[in-house]
Amino acid sequence: MGKTKIPIVPTAVIFDFGIGDFLIRPDQQIGIPGLSECSKKVEEGSVGVGTGATVGKLFGIERAMKGGVGTSSIRGPNGLIVGALLW
């Protein structure tokens, strides 16, 4: 069996300012206290980057719907975990 090449995406961008208040930005005052609330559980839905996510804009923003963020992962037999973040 041949080797499978898996692309690694080191960064991604979401730019959906049509939903919510695009003037609200995270800053040090909300970031530092948030560190104490970090966990290994990843929230899904209309949270974090998913807050402003929209889908279905192929035929114009007026046809868009609210989106969100989701995750998926699988652990291989040797312990390697492969994960994906979707929005």
C-alpha positions, 0 to 999 in steps of 0.5 A: 500500500502506498503512502497517503499525503495528508495536507496540514493547514497551519492557519485558517481565517473566517470573515463573516461580519454580516452577523452580530456586532463586528466592532466587538473584539477580544482584548487583554481584559477578556483574554487573560481571565479566559485562560483560567477557564480553558479546558480540553473540551471544545465548544461547538455551535455558535460560539467562538469563531462560530459566532459570526459564521454564515453558510449558503452565500453562493447566491448572495448574502440575503440567502445566507443562514447562521452557521457555527463551528464543529469538530471531529477527530479519530485516534489511530491504532498507534495513538496518533489523533487526527482532528479537524475544525469545521465552520 
